[in-house]
Structures are given as structure tokens and as C-alpha cells.
Amino acid sequence: MAYKQKSKKHKKVRIETVIAHVKSSFNNILVSITNPEGEVLLRCSAGKLGFKGARKGTPFAATQVGTTLAKDMANFGVRTLEVNLQGPGSGRDSIVRAFQSSGFSISILRDVTPLPHNGCRPPKKRRV
């Protein structure tokens, strides 16, 4: 007689507001969805969806990432989004459009790209 293990009941999490951290580089786009305390709930990237090479950094790949995450966020009961955009990539605008077209209202849209305040020391001059 085999022992039958009961499955644990998972409490369904309802979250109204989340923060989307978008890192858009020229080669890829990474998106993490966190609650306001900073705990990661969902994450996705263009590479995870099967895009390879230069296609990972395109606006189309960013749109696909946004729609994939939007389907998962609907299960959490998310209504409003804060979006933190970082990096110079071309997928920045299209991921915001993907979130808006999925029915989420974007409350805050901020750019958190790090800018150097004079940065590192440049290399020495070339002598030819």
C-alpha cells in the first residue's frame, strides 16, 4: 500500500501595484517584476523566449517580453505599474507600450540609467 502525499494548498497572492525594472541594452532586454518591498515575483528576457543574437535587442523582442509578463501578472491581480527604465537599448519604448496595451495603468515612468559624474580616469595618450 503506497503512501499518498497530500498536495499543499498555495495561498493566492493578490498584489495591486508592482514595479517593473527594465534593463535594455543593445544586445538584450531584461525585465524583473518586483513588489514594492523589492522581492522579485517574475522575470523574463528576450533570450529566455528563444531570440538569439542581434534579434534579442530589437523592439519586437521587447514587445514579446512585455506581453509574456503581462499574462503572468494578470494572475497576481496587478492593476498599476511603476516602470524603471535603464540602459540605451531600442526596446525601452516598446516594452512600455506592451504593458499599456495589456491593460495596465502606468503610474510612474522613471529613467534610472547610471550617469558618471566624471567617471574613471581615461587611458594615457597614444605616442606614435
Backbone torsions as a table, in degrees:
resi	resn	phi	psi	omega
1	MET	NA	115.9	-176.8
2	ALA	-81.9	142.9	178.0
3	TYR	-77.6	126.8	-178.6
4	LYS	-99.2	117.7	-176.7
5	GLN	-86.6	132.9	178.8
6	LYS	-78.0	142.3	177.3
7	SER	-81.5	141.7	-178.7
8	LYS	-75.6	142.3	177.0
9	LYS	-86.6	124.9	179.6
10	HIS	-92.8	133.8	177.0
11	LYS	-77.2	126.9	-178.0
12	LYS	-76.1	126.0	-176.0
13	VAL	-88.9	129.5	176.4
14	ARG	-114.7	116.2	-178.8
15	ILE	-125.1	126.5	-178.4
16	GLU	-81.2	-48.0	-174.2
17	THR	-119.4	133.8	176.4
18	VAL	-130.5	166.6	177.7
19	ILE	-116.1	128.3	177.7
20	ALA	-102.8	115.4	178.0
21	HIS	-97.3	112.0	-175.3
22	VAL	-109.7	119.8	174.0
23	LYS	-111.3	109.2	-175.3
24	SER	-111.7	108.8	176.3
25	SER	-105.8	-177.5	179.1
26	PHE	-74.3	-20.5	-174.7
27	ASN	-104.5	-20.5	-175.0
28	ASN	-160.2	169.2	173.6
29	ILE	-133.8	127.0	-178.4
30	LEU	-118.1	131.3	-179.8
31	VAL	-129.2	128.6	174.7
32	SER	-119.9	132.5	177.0
33	ILE	-104.7	121.0	-178.5
34	THR	-122.7	158.9	170.9
35	ASN	-80.5	172.3	-177.0
36	PRO	-60.8	-20.8	176.8
37	GLU	-80.2	-13.5	177.7
38	GLY	103.3	5.4	178.4
39	GLU	-80.6	129.2	-175.7
40	VAL	-73.6	126.0	177.9
41	LEU	-99.0	-46.8	-178.1
42	LEU	-139.2	156.1	172.1
43	ARG	-153.4	153.0	-178.6
44	CYS	-158.4	158.0	176.1
45	SER	-145.8	166.5	179.2
46	ALA	-68.1	-32.9	178.1
47	GLY	-67.1	-33.6	178.8
48	LYS	-66.5	-30.1	-178.9
49	LEU	-83.2	-1.1	174.8
50	GLY	103.5	2.0	175.9
51	PHE	-75.7	141.2	-178.1
52	LYS	-126.9	150.4	173.3
53	GLY	66.7	-137.2	-174.6
54	ALA	-70.6	-17.7	-178.6
55	ARG	-72.4	-15.0	-179.8
56	LYS	-67.6	-27.8	-176.7
57	GLY	-93.7	9.2	-175.5
58	THR	-84.4	159.5	175.8
59	PRO	-63.4	-31.1	178.3
60	PHE	-64.9	-42.2	177.7
61	ALA	-63.2	-37.8	178.0
62	ALA	-65.0	-38.1	177.4
63	THR	-64.1	-40.7	178.6
64	GLN	-65.1	-39.0	176.8
65	VAL	-62.7	-43.3	-179.5
66	GLY	-63.8	-43.0	-179.7
67	THR	-70.1	-35.0	177.0
68	THR	-63.9	-45.1	179.0
69	LEU	-68.9	-32.4	179.8
70	ALA	-64.7	-38.3	177.5
71	LYS	-63.8	-40.5	179.9
72	ASP	-71.6	-35.2	-179.6
73	MET	-69.6	-27.6	179.2
74	ALA	-62.7	-30.4	178.4
75	ASN	-68.7	-26.1	179.0
76	PHE	-84.0	-9.9	-177.9
77	GLY	80.0	31.3	-177.4
78	VAL	-76.9	137.6	176.7
79	ARG	-119.1	-41.2	-177.4
80	THR	-118.8	151.5	-176.3
81	LEU	-128.9	142.2	163.4
82	GLU	-109.7	131.7	-176.4
83	VAL	-115.7	123.6	174.0
84	ASN	-106.0	112.6	-179.1
85	LEU	-97.9	134.9	179.5
86	GLN	-137.9	135.0	174.7
87	GLY	102.9	166.8	-173.9
88	PRO	-98.0	8.8	-171.1
89	GLY	-67.5	168.8	-176.0
90	SER	-85.4	-6.2	-178.1
91	GLY	-89.6	4.0	-176.0
92	ARG	-61.8	-50.8	-175.8
93	ASP	-70.7	-40.2	-173.7
94	SER	-70.1	-28.3	178.2
95	ILE	-73.5	-33.3	175.8
96	VAL	-67.0	-41.5	177.6
97	ARG	-64.0	-36.2	179.5
98	ALA	-66.3	-40.2	177.6
99	PHE	-65.9	-40.3	-179.5
100	GLN	-67.8	-40.6	-178.7
101	SER	-71.3	-18.4	178.0
102	SER	-83.6	-3.5	174.4
103	GLY	102.6	8.4	178.2
104	PHE	-91.0	143.9	174.6
105	SER	-96.1	129.8	-177.7
106	ILE	-95.1	115.0	-176.8
107	SER	-84.9	-44.6	-178.5
108	ILE	-130.0	134.3	176.9
109	LEU	-126.3	104.3	-175.8
110	ARG	-123.4	149.1	178.2
111	ASP	-101.2	118.7	-178.0
112	VAL	-114.9	28.8	178.5
113	THR	-65.5	126.7	-179.9
114	PRO	-70.5	132.6	177.9
115	LEU	-117.4	130.6	-179.2
116	PRO	-73.9	138.9	172.4
117	HIS	-96.3	70.8	-177.0
118	ASN	84.6	-11.6	164.2
119	GLY	55.9	-151.1	-176.1
120	CYS	-79.0	161.6	177.3
121	ARG	-73.2	133.3	-179.0
122	PRO	-71.5	159.4	178.3
123	PRO	-66.7	158.2	-177.2
124	LYS	-67.1	159.2	-177.6
125	LYS	-64.6	144.1	178.2
126	ARG	-76.8	137.4	174.5
127	ARG	-111.5	121.6	-176.0
128	VAL	-108.6	NA	NA
